[in-house]
Amino acid sequence: MNDESRHCLCIPATPEDLPIKILDVNIVGNHVAGQFAVLFQQTLDFSTDASLALSRAETLLLYAWQELNTGKWSDVNFNWHKLYAAVSWLKAVATFRCRTTGESSTPPEVWLDIIKICDMGHLMGGDVWEGILLRTISAAEAKISELSPAVFAEPQRKKRTETVTICDVLHPIEELDRPSLAHFQAAFLRLKRPLMLKGILETWPALSKWSPEYVRSICGSRTVPVELGKRYTDEDWGQELMTISAFIDKYIYMLDNPDKKIAYLAQHDLLSQAPLLRDDISMPDYIAFAGDDDPDMNAWFGPEGTVSPLHHDPKDNFLCQVFGEKYVRLYEESESEKVYPHESTMLFNTSQVDVEDPDLERFPKFAEAVFSDCILRPEKLAG
């Protein structure tokens, strides 16, 4: 393996520069810890058979996957996440070794596979070895751009032309143009009143740059979790991992999707996956003023007709619209009983009522629930 490839894969000068003792043996057990140590040595010793390392990595990933998907996700010990992340990077290196011939140029397809492997590691495991997965992905994307600039430069596709009816606004949310921070805190933050702000996002490059093709050009190779179905409360709802490029083709442009099925990239930390997209926005001062120094930033990306059921979020938040428009309805906390939250632990924060077609025989108090609503368009944010 030449020095350039080692650099792109973030391989240290010597294996000793990468700490191997990152797992708690009391959690993962002696056997798993031992197999991980062998994999580490096999992968980074280029005199060994890379296919053996690849096979061992796949076995360990399967074992870690089972641990990650047993019981509640929040209860899984972080050592299993760390194992999945570390083994994913080692698998990426082993894959590269198996599919390259030394000094010849590496095909873009190999780098695409490296990105997919590292993406899965980051999605399931998070950070390990000082962000080695994201660093490897960034280097692989740069190689793809260098070797084949047109990999994601797909021609503009024809989008669906049918229109989607948006609900009428009945009780408009109060709208303010760049209120002072003091006014924002006194009139809305303390009283927990809904509010729509304008004039805040005008400087965002995202407003002029973002489109399906722009997103594809930035992160088309990245793997993301996609929700299948119109809303997550439907019986046929499901999830699937796919690349953003595949998602755009199938669910934005409806290519190879004869049944016009709906899918939604919903509440996903896309901006940390794609730092170039993060560079297109800036954090409104109102968020920091609200006392959150490290806010979550999630993205929603979908076709016409996607719906987020009426639900309660555990944190105060702002919803910013960059492209298209969305009907938003907000109920104050005092109205919770009238919107009939699910009694199940899985959907306890979600209303049983279909806001677009409420069953008032089952949920009679819903007709009395007081709400505010708006059509959220680009350059505005609601909170």
LOFIKOL-695992 format. One record per residue (C-alpha): x, y, z. Coordinates in steps of 0.1 Angstrom, whole numbers, m for minus. Last residue first. Example, Ala and Ser with C-alpha at 12.3 -4.5 7.8 and 13.67 -1.06 7.14 Angstrom:
<atoms>
      c1      c2      c3
     137     m11      71
     123     m45      78
</atoms>
This chain:
<atoms>
      c1      c2      c3
    m406     276     176
    m411     284     139
    m384     295     115
    m386     316      83
    m363     322      53
    m380     294      33
    m417     288      40
    m436     276      71
    m473     277      66
    m487     285     100
    m507     272     130
    m518     280     165
    m538     256     186
    m567     253     211
    m581     218     217
    m619     218     219
    m624     195     188
    m598     172     203
    m620     166     233
    m642     142     213
    m615     117     205
    m632      84     196
    m663     101     181
    m642     130     170
    m621     108     146
    m598     135     133
    m590     136      95
    m560     159      89
    m550     159     126
    m550     121     128
    m554     117     166
    m535      92     186
    m510     119     196
    m473     111     199
    m450     114     229
    m460      81     245
    m453      63     212
    m430      35     223
    m442      35     259
    m478      28     248
    m505      51     262
    m506      72     230
    m512     109     236
    m549     120     234
    m548     156     219
    m572     169     245
    m551     158     275
    m521     177     261
    m538     211     258
    m520     227     287
    m487     219     269
    m495     243     241
    m506     230     207
    m487     238     175
    m497     232     139
    m472     234     110
    m480     233      73
    m448     229      52
    m432     248      24
    m405     241      m2
    m368     245       4
    m349     259      35
    m375     258      63
    m363     261      98
    m379     244     128
    m368     258     161
    m366     237     193
    m374     233     230
    m365     198     240
    m385     166     248
    m406     170     216
    m443     163     217
    m462     148     188
    m488     154     161
    m478     131     132
    m449     142     109
    m463     140      73
    m448     136      39
    m469     147      10
    m444     162     m13
    m410     145     m13
    m385     143      16
    m356     158      36
    m357     165      73
    m325     175      90
    m314     174     127
    m292     198     147
    m290     191     184
    m280     221     205
    m246     225     222
    m247     257     242
    m285     255     248
    m295     284     271
    m323     300     251
    m298     327     242
    m278     302     223
    m309     293     202
    m319     330     198
    m285     338     183
    m294     318     152
    m268     291     143
    m254     295     108
    m261     275      77
    m243     266      45
    m212     254      63
    m233     225      78
    m239     214      42
    m201     212      37
    m198     193      70
    m218     163      56
    m222     136      82
    m224     163     110
    m251     181      89
    m271     149      84
    m280     144     120
    m313     128     111
    m348     138     122
    m364     124      91
    m352     113      57
    m387     105      44
    m402      79      21
    m434      78       1
    m443      51     m24
    m452      62     m59
    m463      27     m69
    m441      28    m100
    m409      36     m80
    m381      30    m105
    m375      67    m106
    m398      87     m83
    m378     120     m85
    m377     126     m48
    m383      90     m36
    m364      68     m60
    m337      91     m74
    m332     112     m43
    m331      82     m20
    m305      64     m42
    m283      95     m42
    m287      98      m4
    m274      63       0
    m297      37      16
    m306      23      50
    m342      13      54
    m370      19      79
    m406       9      82
    m442      21      83
    m469      m3      71
    m490       1     103
    m489      39     101
    m477      59     131
    m444      68     114
    m461      88      87
    m463      85      49
    m444      53      46
    m407      43      46
    m384      62      70
    m349      65      56
    m317      60      76
    m287      75      58
    m257      62      38
    m235      88      22
    m226      86     m14
    m248     115     m25
    m231     138       0
    m222     171     m16
    m233     166     m52
    m265     148     m41
    m273     178     m18
    m268     201     m48
    m289     179     m70
    m318     178     m45
    m317     216     m41
    m298     237     m16
    m278     267     m29
    m299     298     m26
    m314     293       8
    m284     272      20
    m261     302      17
    m279     315      49
    m278     353      51
    m315     357      50
    m321     332      79
    m332     356     107
    m354     380      87
    m385     361      99
    m395     346     132
    m425     325     139
    m436     321     176
    m453     296     198
    m456     307     235
    m435     291     262
    m441     320     286
    m404     324     295
    m393     319     259
    m420     340     243
    m425     375     256
    m396     379     279
    m370     359     261
    m378     371     226
    m381     407     238
    m347     406     254
    m332     389     224
    m345     418     202
    m371     408     176
    m359     400     141
    m393     404     122
    m420     389     143
    m448     365     135
    m476     354     159
    m488     319     149
    m519     322     127
    m551     306     140
    m569     291     110
    m542     285      84
    m557     263      57
    m542     229      53
    m519     223      24
    m531     204      m7
    m504     187     m26
    m498     195     m63
    m490     170     m91
    m460     178    m111
    m436     151    m100
    m400     161    m105
    m382     159    m138
    m346     150    m132
    m316     173    m134
    m286     155    m148
    m265     136    m123
    m232     151    m111
    m227     124     m85
    m199     105    m101
    m190     134    m124
    m157     144    m108
    m142     109    m113
    m107     104    m100
    m103     137     m81
    m139     139     m69
    m137     103     m58
    m104     109     m40
    m119     138     m21
    m148     117     m11
    m124      90       2
    m105     116      23
    m137     129      38
    m149      94      46
    m116      85      62
    m118     115      85
    m154     107      93
    m144      72     104
    m112      82     122
    m130     107     144
    m105     107     172
    m100      69     174
    m137      62     177
    m169      83     172
    m203      69     167
    m211      32     166
    m242      26     146
    m242      56     123
    m204      60     123
    m197      24     115
    m224      24      88
    m208      55      73
    m174      38      74
    m186       8      54
    m204      30      29
    m175      54      24
    m151      25      19
    m175      10      m7
    m175      43     m26
    m137      44     m24
    m136      10     m41
    m161      21     m68
    m139      52     m75
    m112      28     m89
     m78      28     m70
     m49      38     m93
     m22      12     m96
       6      10     m70
      m7     m18     m49
     m32     m41     m65
     m64     m30     m48
     m95     m49     m38
     m84     m70      m9
     m63     m42       7
     m91     m17       4
    m116     m42      20
     m91     m48      49
     m89     m10      55
    m127      m6      54
    m131     m36      77
    m107     m20     102
    m128      11     101
    m159      m9     107
    m143     m28     135
    m136       4     153
    m172      17     150
    m189     m16     159
    m166     m21     189
    m172      15     201
    m210      10     198
    m206     m23     218
    m185      m6     244
    m213      21     247
    m235      m3     267
    m269      m7     250
    m297       8     272
    m306      36     248
    m311      12     220
    m337      m8     240
    m333     m46     239
    m310     m65     216
    m302     m45     184
    m268     m33     195
    m258     m67     207
    m268     m84     175
    m249     m58     155
    m218     m64     176
    m218    m101     167
    m224     m93     130
    m196     m68     131
    m173     m93     147
    m180    m118     120
    m175     m93      92
    m142     m81     107
    m129    m117     109
    m137    m123      72
    m120     m91      62
     m89     m99      83
     m87    m133      66
     m91    m117      32
     m62     m93      40
     m37    m122      41
      m8    m109      62
      23     m89      51
       3     m57      54
       2     m59      92
     m25     m33      99
     m55     m56      93
     m41     m87     109
     m29     m69     140
     m63     m52     146
     m82     m84     137
     m62    m103     163
     m69     m77     190
    m106     m77     181
    m107    m115     184
     m92    m113     218
    m117     m86     230
    m145    m107     217
    m133    m139     234
    m124    m121     267
    m158    m106     272
    m175     m75     257
    m184     m59     291
    m157     m70     315
    m132     m67     287
    m138     m30     285
    m128     m20     250
    m104       7     237
     m71     m12     243
     m58     m10     207
     m45      26     208
     m34      37     174
       1      51     172
      14      15     180
       1       4     146
      29      25     130
      27      55     106
     m10      57     113
     m36      46      88
     m60      75      80
     m74      56      50
     m65      85      27
     m30      88      42
     m24      51      38
     m35      53       2
     m11      82      m5
      17      64      12
      15      33     m10
       0       0       0
</atoms>
